[in-house]
Amino acid sequence: MKPVKKPQRGLRVADQIQRELAELIAREVRDPRVGMVTISGVEVTPDYAHAKVFFTVIGSEPDVASRGLAAASGHLHNLLFKRLSIHTIPRLHFVHDTSVERGFQIDQLIRLAVDSDAAANAAPAYDSKPEHPKD
């Protein structure tokens, strides 16, 4: 009978990979295309064969950093193999995380809506009836 996997194990493995990659990229990747990378999340397939690694980057274009990370993925895989004590180390697939940029865009839209609402409320209210001087 096949052993039953704990559902939380995949999440724990993904979290461990995220922590290790954050450190390894900062210390081991010397590719100038990469820039300052932050690992924002990792999704691991149920068989641990592949891991989708989400990242944000400062100081480099996302597609350029993605190519640099893809070039370093084999080296990072080998370093993970030495650090992690799991049977299968997943192949790394780097994906730029756009959620931070979308958050900034939504924040800007909210700010514009609040500003325009405040401007509309600050405008003087005109009465539809003209004022008549009293005789």
Summary of the structure (lengths in Angstrom):
residues: 135
radius of gyration: 25.7
end to end distance: 101.4
largest distance: 101.4
contacts: 322
relative contact order: 0.14
helix: 50%
strand: 18%
